[in-house]
């Protein structure tokens, strides 16, 4: 039932990290894969990898925060494949972590654009293509665990990640009569080139990871890829309007705390944030990363 032969899947931000893992997983399952990626070097790399894997693919350089690029992408998909079966809204970025009152309007607008604004525009543009496929097509958006828990110094990011969940629940109701399902994946911190979290944590603190993540490790792109394959497949034919946490049990065990010096952390270490060694200044700003 995890067989996507004859199906067309679009992954935004599919040139690296979680998006790349999802794109390759759908390709391995037989799908025709469309990747929208903003970085030229990742466009070429992804195109080459998918070709080597014998995946029928279309890899396009596009900035999905620009309406013109989104419309051009929809036209290219329609011309090559005549429709779309699965939309994966993967693009997102943490950008900046600081207290809410320190954000300016330009920063808020940028975080909005990268985390929820493009989901509106891409989804709206792809709906006619999804309707061409009709019953059984699917929309999956990547949110974050920060949509589901408090995250000090991340109020703006968390707000927009939570908005993805609310938007998707309501859109699921609107599209249910047409048989188009809408779901969300909310990952915990995932090890990617964009978020090399294992490099940020000193060896002396790595033994704390199982106390933070009950399953004992940070996420891998394949974790979200597996969730996406499930949600887009007939195995999830009666699943819509839901948010699937892919977090190793972290949300079940979550609890932010303040380390000595007042630094907020959810890593249970005695000194510092866990991203610095015990000899570092406990007042230092914690390292926070993109969850998407």
Order of alpha helices (4+ residues) and beta strands (2+ residues): beta-alpha-beta-alpha-beta-alpha-beta-alpha-alpha-beta-alpha-beta-beta-alpha-alpha-beta-alpha-beta-alpha-beta-beta
